[in-house]
């Protein structure tokens, strides 16, 4: 069998491009300490996802304390679709999911942390890593190696997460707000 230098170089270039591409992708961010998140009662929220000209609404049931965070995602009709558990053992989905999500448990847990935890806890978690938090009075931006990954704006009443990596926008509002009022309650771009 005759060796083709061009073919060998093409395979080497493809493998190198794959490795370089993976090297630029963010690793999972370090999680903040659960003890830094003030305990609250169980909250039910309306989650509205906008992705590639599509809109999906879900109900989120969130509960957390100094040891763990749990998020159940329900259909508008109340069917449990997914349960995220994040604790000292990491982030994972419970086995009783009704669908296979297009994202990992670590990915979802990190976005929850960026939205919920106080800034000092995120800064402490990101210390000695390639992750950072840039914050001003209006918003917070999560960066990986100086590349913006996500921006979180809004207030405790309504929060907007713009995820640049996943190319989606998520509105989080109280369940009693109707969809038309979400845009009025949440700050505009």
The 8 nearest C-alpha neighbors of each residue, nearest first, counted from 0:
[[1, 2, 3, 4, 6, 7, 5, 8],
 [0, 2, 3, 4, 6, 7, 5, 8],
 [3, 1, 4, 0, 7, 6, 5, 8],
 [2, 4, 6, 5, 7, 1, 8, 0],
 [3, 5, 7, 6, 8, 2, 9, 1],
 [4, 6, 8, 3, 7, 9, 10, 2],
 [7, 5, 9, 3, 8, 4, 10, 2],
 [6, 8, 4, 10, 5, 9, 11, 3],
 [9, 7, 11, 5, 6, 10, 12, 4],
 [8, 10, 6, 12, 11, 7, 5, 13],
 [11, 9, 13, 7, 8, 12, 14, 6],
 [10, 12, 8, 14, 9, 13, 15, 7],
 [13, 11, 15, 9, 10, 14, 8, 16],
 [14, 12, 10, 16, 15, 11, 9, 17],
 [15, 13, 17, 11, 12, 16, 10, 18],
 [14, 16, 12, 18, 17, 13, 11, 19],
 [17, 15, 13, 19, 18, 14, 20, 12],
 [16, 18, 20, 14, 15, 19, 13, 21],
 [19, 17, 15, 21, 20, 16, 22, 14],
 [20, 18, 22, 16, 21, 17, 15, 23],
 [19, 21, 17, 18, 23, 22, 16, 24],
 [22, 20, 18, 24, 23, 19, 17, 25],
 [21, 23, 19, 20, 24, 18, 25, 17],
 [22, 24, 21, 20, 25, 19, 18, 144],
 [25, 23, 21, 22, 26, 20, 143, 19],
 [26, 24, 23, 27, 143, 28, 22, 21],
 [25, 27, 28, 24, 143, 29, 22, 23],
 [26, 28, 25, 29, 105, 106, 109, 30],
 [29, 27, 26, 30, 130, 109, 125, 25],
 [28, 30, 124, 125, 27, 31, 128, 130],
 [31, 29, 124, 28, 32, 109, 112, 121],
 [32, 30, 124, 121, 120, 33, 29, 112],
 [33, 31, 34, 35, 30, 120, 124, 36],
 [32, 34, 65, 35, 36, 66, 31, 67],
 [33, 35, 65, 32, 36, 66, 37, 64],
 [36, 34, 33, 32, 120, 37, 116, 65],
 [37, 35, 34, 33, 116, 38, 65, 117],
 [36, 38, 35, 39, 64, 34, 65, 116],
 [37, 39, 64, 63, 36, 65, 40, 62],
 [40, 38, 37, 41, 63, 64, 62, 42],
 [39, 41, 42, 62, 38, 63, 61, 64],
 [40, 42, 62, 61, 39, 43, 60, 63],
 [43, 41, 61, 60, 40, 44, 62, 59],
 [42, 44, 60, 59, 174, 61, 173, 41],
 [45, 43, 174, 173, 59, 172, 58, 46],
 [44, 46, 174, 58, 172, 171, 173, 57],
 [47, 45, 171, 57, 56, 170, 58, 44],
 [46, 48, 56, 170, 169, 55, 57, 45],
 [49, 47, 169, 55, 54, 168, 56, 50],
 [50, 48, 54, 168, 167, 53, 169, 47],
 [49, 51, 167, 53, 52, 48, 166, 54],
 [50, 52, 53, 49, 167, 166, 54, 168],
 [53, 51, 50, 49, 54, 167, 48, 55],
 [54, 52, 50, 51, 49, 55, 48, 167],
 [53, 55, 49, 48, 50, 56, 52, 47],
 [56, 54, 48, 47, 57, 49, 53, 46],
 [55, 57, 47, 46, 48, 54, 75, 58],
 [58, 56, 46, 74, 75, 73, 45, 59],
 [57, 59, 45, 73, 44, 72, 46, 75],
 [58, 60, 72, 44, 43, 71, 61, 45],
 [59, 61, 43, 71, 70, 42, 44, 72],
 [62, 60, 70, 42, 41, 69, 59, 43],
 [61, 63, 41, 69, 68, 70, 42, 40],
 [64, 62, 68, 67, 69, 38, 39, 61],
 [63, 65, 38, 66, 67, 68, 37, 62],
 [64, 66, 34, 33, 67, 38, 36, 63],
 [67, 65, 64, 33, 86, 34, 87, 68],
 [68, 66, 86, 85, 63, 64, 65, 33],
 [67, 69, 63, 85, 84, 62, 86, 64],
 [70, 68, 84, 62, 83, 61, 63, 85],
 [69, 71, 61, 83, 60, 82, 72, 59],
 [72, 70, 82, 60, 59, 81, 83, 73],
 [71, 73, 59, 81, 80, 58, 79, 82],
 [74, 72, 79, 58, 78, 80, 77, 57],
 [73, 75, 77, 57, 78, 76, 58, 79],
 [74, 76, 77, 57, 58, 73, 56, 78],
 [75, 77, 74, 78, 73, 58, 57, 79],
 [76, 78, 74, 73, 75, 79, 58, 80],
 [79, 77, 74, 73, 76, 80, 75, 97],
 [80, 78, 73, 81, 72, 77, 74, 71],
 [79, 81, 97, 73, 96, 72, 78, 98],
 [80, 82, 96, 72, 71, 79, 97, 83],
 [83, 81, 71, 92, 93, 70, 72, 84],
 [84, 82, 92, 70, 69, 91, 71, 93],
 [83, 85, 69, 91, 90, 68, 92, 86],
 [84, 86, 90, 68, 89, 67, 69, 91],
 [85, 87, 67, 88, 89, 66, 68, 90],
 [86, 88, 89, 85, 66, 67, 90, 33],
 [89, 87, 86, 90, 85, 91, 84, 67],
 [90, 88, 86, 87, 85, 91, 105, 84],
 [89, 91, 85, 105, 104, 84, 108, 86],
 [92, 90, 104, 84, 83, 93, 85, 89],
 [91, 93, 83, 82, 104, 84, 94, 81],
 [94, 92, 95, 82, 91, 83, 96, 84],
 [93, 95, 96, 92, 82, 81, 97, 91],
 [96, 94, 93, 97, 81, 82, 80, 92],
 [97, 95, 81, 80, 98, 94, 93, 82],
 [96, 98, 80, 81, 95, 79, 99, 78],
 [99, 97, 96, 100, 80, 81, 95, 101],
 [98, 100, 101, 97, 96, 81, 102, 80],
 [101, 99, 102, 98, 103, 81, 96, 104],
 [100, 102, 99, 103, 98, 104, 106, 165],
 [103, 101, 100, 106, 104, 107, 105, 99],
 [102, 104, 106, 105, 107, 101, 100, 91],
 [103, 105, 91, 107, 106, 90, 92, 108],
 [106, 104, 108, 90, 103, 107, 109, 27],
 [105, 107, 103, 109, 104, 108, 102, 110],
 [106, 108, 104, 110, 109, 105, 111, 103],
 [109, 107, 111, 105, 110, 106, 104, 112],
 [108, 110, 112, 106, 111, 107, 105, 113],
 [111, 109, 113, 107, 112, 108, 114, 106],
 [110, 112, 108, 114, 109, 113, 115, 107],
 [111, 113, 109, 115, 114, 110, 116, 108],
 [114, 112, 110, 111, 115, 116, 109, 121],
 [113, 115, 111, 112, 116, 110, 151, 160],
 [116, 114, 112, 113, 111, 117, 36, 110],
 [117, 115, 112, 36, 113, 114, 118, 120],
 [116, 118, 120, 119, 115, 121, 36, 35],
 [117, 119, 121, 120, 122, 116, 132, 134],
 [120, 118, 122, 121, 117, 123, 116, 124],
 [121, 119, 123, 118, 122, 117, 31, 35],
 [120, 122, 124, 118, 123, 119, 31, 125],
 [123, 121, 119, 125, 124, 120, 118, 126],
 [122, 124, 120, 126, 121, 125, 119, 31],
 [125, 123, 31, 121, 122, 126, 29, 30],
 [124, 126, 122, 130, 128, 123, 131, 121],
 [127, 125, 123, 128, 124, 122, 130, 131],
 [128, 126, 125, 129, 124, 130, 123, 131],
 [129, 127, 130, 125, 126, 29, 131, 28],
 [128, 130, 144, 143, 131, 127, 125, 142],
 [131, 129, 143, 125, 128, 142, 144, 28],
 [132, 130, 142, 125, 141, 143, 133, 129],
 [131, 133, 141, 140, 142, 122, 134, 139],
 [134, 132, 140, 139, 141, 131, 135, 142],
 [135, 133, 139, 138, 140, 132, 136, 137],
 [134, 136, 137, 138, 139, 133, 140, 132],
 [135, 137, 138, 134, 139, 152, 153, 133],
 [138, 136, 135, 152, 153, 139, 134, 154],
 [139, 137, 152, 151, 135, 134, 136, 140],
 [138, 140, 134, 151, 133, 150, 135, 141],
 [139, 141, 150, 133, 149, 132, 134, 142],
 [140, 142, 132, 149, 148, 131, 147, 150],
 [141, 143, 147, 131, 146, 148, 145, 130],
 [142, 144, 130, 146, 145, 129, 131, 25],
 [143, 145, 129, 146, 142, 130, 131, 147],
 [144, 146, 143, 142, 147, 131, 130, 129],
 [147, 145, 143, 142, 144, 148, 141, 130],
 [146, 148, 142, 149, 141, 145, 143, 140],
 [147, 149, 142, 163, 141, 164, 146, 162],
 [150, 148, 162, 141, 161, 163, 140, 147],
 [151, 149, 140, 161, 139, 160, 141, 152],
 [150, 152, 160, 139, 138, 159, 140, 161],
 [153, 151, 138, 159, 158, 137, 150, 160],
 [152, 154, 158, 157, 159, 186, 185, 151],
 [153, 155, 156, 157, 158, 152, 185, 159],
 [154, 156, 157, 158, 153, 172, 115, 171],
 [157, 155, 154, 172, 173, 158, 153, 184],
 [158, 156, 172, 154, 185, 171, 155, 153],
 [157, 159, 153, 171, 154, 152, 170, 155],
 [158, 160, 170, 152, 169, 151, 153, 171],
 [161, 159, 151, 169, 168, 150, 162, 158],
 [162, 160, 168, 150, 149, 163, 167, 151],
 [161, 163, 149, 167, 165, 164, 166, 160],
 [162, 164, 166, 148, 149, 165, 161, 167],
 [165, 163, 162, 166, 148, 149, 167, 147],
 [164, 166, 162, 163, 167, 50, 148, 161],
 [167, 165, 163, 164, 162, 50, 168, 161],
 [166, 168, 50, 162, 49, 165, 161, 169],
 [167, 169, 161, 49, 160, 48, 162, 50],
 [168, 170, 48, 160, 159, 47, 49, 171],
 [169, 171, 159, 47, 46, 158, 172, 48],
 [172, 170, 46, 158, 157, 45, 159, 169],
 [173, 171, 157, 45, 44, 156, 174, 170],
 [174, 172, 44, 175, 176, 45, 156, 43],
 [173, 175, 44, 45, 176, 43, 172, 58],
 [174, 176, 173, 177, 45, 44, 172, 43],
 [177, 175, 174, 173, 180, 178, 181, 172],
 [178, 176, 180, 179, 175, 181, 174, 45],
 [177, 179, 181, 180, 176, 182, 47, 45],
 [180, 178, 181, 177, 182, 183, 176, 184],
 [179, 181, 183, 178, 177, 182, 184, 176],
 [182, 180, 184, 178, 183, 179, 185, 176],
 [183, 181, 185, 180, 184, 179, 186, 178],
 [182, 184, 180, 181, 185, 179, 186, 187],
 [185, 183, 181, 182, 180, 186, 157, 156],
 [184, 186, 182, 157, 183, 181, 153, 187],
 [187, 185, 153, 184, 188, 183, 182, 152],
 [186, 188, 185, 182, 183, 184, 153, 152],
 [187, 186, 152, 185, 159, 161, 153, 182]]
